Amino acid sequence: MILIVGLGNPGKKFNGTRHNIGFLVVDEFLKKNDFPDWKKSKSNLCLYTKKEVAGKKIEIIKPLVFMNNSGQAVKYAFKKHNLKPGDILVIHDDIDLPLGKIRIAKDRGAAGHKGVNSIIKDLRTKNFIRLRIGIRPETGKPRIIEKYVLQKFSKTEEKITKSILKKVCLAIKTILKEGLERASNQHN
């Protein structure tokens, strides 16, 4: 089984914010691939949906805990399915990449991302796949990052983000069908 995790913050207040791009991606992937509707886990730690894609069993989750505690939801699903760290794909925003750029990586540190740091801490490993989506503005890294990531996308950014969602969904499919190395070569 492959576990796909879209990172974000729960609640309407955070819909459409830069920090919730992981949620946007998994919602789009769910629609494009006819996954069943979201269900709440017994633990109340996440929403989940399951389906077979490219001959592999896939579970997608959206944590119902705040970003800084994402590791709790990932650890729950990790243990429930008795997964290996390499079976996990985490999708999240990255302030170090320009808006619209994506990078696929494995076995890397959190680089200041508190959601990723929480997952590393709770799983006691960084040996999982990450699909990082750039949110940095053209003007460079904002001075107050915490405030910036919790703001909604501008109208111009929304247009870019919509095209990026398609690209990221394609990258996920490539990871599932052809593996990490091929996906990295095609999409980084």
C-alpha positions in Angstrom: 0.0 0.0 0.0 1.1 3.6 -0.7 0.0 6.3 1.7 -0.4 9.8 0.1 -0.5 12.6 2.6 -1.7 16.1 1.7 -0.6 18.6 4.4 -2.7 21.5 5.5 -4.6 23.0 8.3 -8.2 21.8 9.0 -11.1 24.3 9.1 -12.8 26.7 6.7 -10.5 29.5 7.9 -7.6 27.9 6.2 -9.2 27.0 2.9 -7.3 28.5 0.0 -4.3 29.4 2.0 -0.8 28.8 0.7 0.0 26.4 3.6 -3.0 24.2 2.5 -1.7 23.4 -1.0 -1.2 19.8 0.0 -5.0 19.6 0.7 -5.7 21.2 -2.7 -3.5 18.6 -4.4 -5.1 15.5 -2.8 -8.6 16.9 -3.4 -7.7 17.3 -7.1 -6.1 13.8 -7.3 -9.2 12.3 -5.7 -11.4 13.9 -8.3 -9.2 13.1 -11.3 -8.9 9.5 -10.3 -12.5 8.8 -9.1 -11.7 8.0 -5.5 -14.6 7.6 -3.1 -15.6 10.5 -1.0 -13.6 11.4 2.2 -14.3 9.5 5.4 -13.2 10.3 8.9 -10.8 7.8 10.5 -11.8 6.0 13.7 -9.1 7.9 15.5 -10.5 11.3 14.3 -6.9 12.2 13.2 -7.6 12.4 9.5 -9.9 12.1 6.6 -9.1 9.2 4.2 -10.1 7.6 1.0 -8.8 4.4 -0.7 -8.6 3.0 -4.2 -6.4 1.0 -6.4 -4.4 3.1 -8.9 -1.8 1.8 -11.4 -2.2 -1.7 -9.8 -1.3 -0.4 -6.3 -3.5 0.1 -3.3 -3.5 3.7 -2.4 -4.8 5.5 0.7 -4.9 9.3 0.7 -5.2 11.2 3.9 -5.7 14.8 5.0 -4.8 15.3 8.7 -7.5 16.8 10.9 -4.8 18.0 13.3 -3.0 21.3 12.7 0.0 21.4 10.5 2.6 21.4 13.3 1.1 18.1 14.6 0.7 16.3 11.2 3.0 13.5 12.4 0.2 12.2 14.6 -2.1 11.5 11.7 0.7 10.1 9.5 1.9 7.8 12.4 -1.6 6.5 12.9 -2.0 5.5 9.2 1.6 4.3 9.1 1.0 1.9 12.0 -2.5 0.9 10.9 -1.2 -0.4 7.6 2.2 -1.6 8.8 4.0 0.5 6.2 7.6 1.2 5.5 8.7 4.8 5.4 9.3 4.5 1.6 5.6 3.8 1.2 4.7 7.3 2.2 4.4 10.3 -0.1 3.9 13.7 1.6 2.7 16.7 -0.4 3.4 20.1 1.0 4.1 23.8 0.4 7.7 25.0 0.2 8.7 28.6 0.8 12.2 28.0 -0.6 10.8 27.2 -4.1 9.3 29.8 -6.4 5.5 29.6 -6.9 4.7 26.8 -9.2 7.9 24.9 -9.1 7.9 21.3 -7.8 10.6 19.1 -6.4 10.4 15.4 -5.6 12.8 14.2 -2.9 13.4 11.4 -0.5 15.3 11.1 2.8 15.7 14.9 3.4 15.4 17.0 6.4 12.4 19.3 7.1 14.1 22.5 6.0 12.1 24.5 8.5 8.7 23.0 7.5 7.0 22.3 10.8 4.5 19.8 9.4 7.3 17.8 7.8 9.3 18.1 11.0 6.4 16.7 13.0 6.2 13.7 10.6 10.0 13.1 10.9 9.8 13.3 14.7 6.8 10.9 15.0 8.0 8.4 12.5 11.6 8.7 13.7 12.8 8.8 10.1 13.1 11.1 7.2 13.2 8.3 4.7 9.8 9.0 3.0 9.0 10.7 -0.3 8.2 14.4 -0.4 6.6 16.3 -3.2 7.4 20.0 -2.4 5.3 22.7 -4.1 6.8 26.2 -4.3 4.8 29.1 -2.9 7.6 31.8 -2.7 6.6 35.1 -4.4 8.6 36.6 -7.2 9.8 39.3 -4.7 11.6 36.7 -2.7 11.1 35.1 0.7 8.7 37.1 2.9 10.0 38.5 6.2 7.3 37.0 8.3 6.9 33.5 6.8 4.2 32.3 9.3 1.9 35.1 8.3 2.5 34.7 4.6 1.8 30.9 4.4 -1.5 31.4 6.2 -2.7 34.0 3.7 -5.0 33.1 0.8 -3.5 33.0 -2.7 -3.9 36.2 -4.8 -6.1 36.0 -7.9 -2.9 35.7 -10.1 -1.5 33.0 -7.8 -4.7 31.1 -8.0 -4.4 30.8 -11.8 -0.8 29.5 -11.4 -1.9 27.1 -8.7 -4.7 25.6 -10.8 -2.2 24.7 -13.5 0.3 23.4 -11.0 -2.4 21.1 -9.5 -2.5 19.3 -12.9 1.3 19.0 -13.0 1.5 17.7 -9.4 -1.3 15.1 -10.1 0.7 13.9 -13.1 3.9 13.7 -11.0 2.0 11.6 -8.4 0.9 9.2 -11.2 4.4 9.0 -12.4 5.7 8.1 -8.9 3.0 5.4 -8.6 3.5 3.9 -12.1 7.2 4.4 -12.9 8.9 5.1 -9.6 10.7 7.9 -7.7 13.7 8.2 -10.0 11.7 8.5 -13.2 9.3 11.0 -11.6 12.2 13.1 -10.3 13.8 13.1 -13.8 10.5 14.1 -15.5 9.0 16.6 -13.0 11.8 18.3 -11.0 
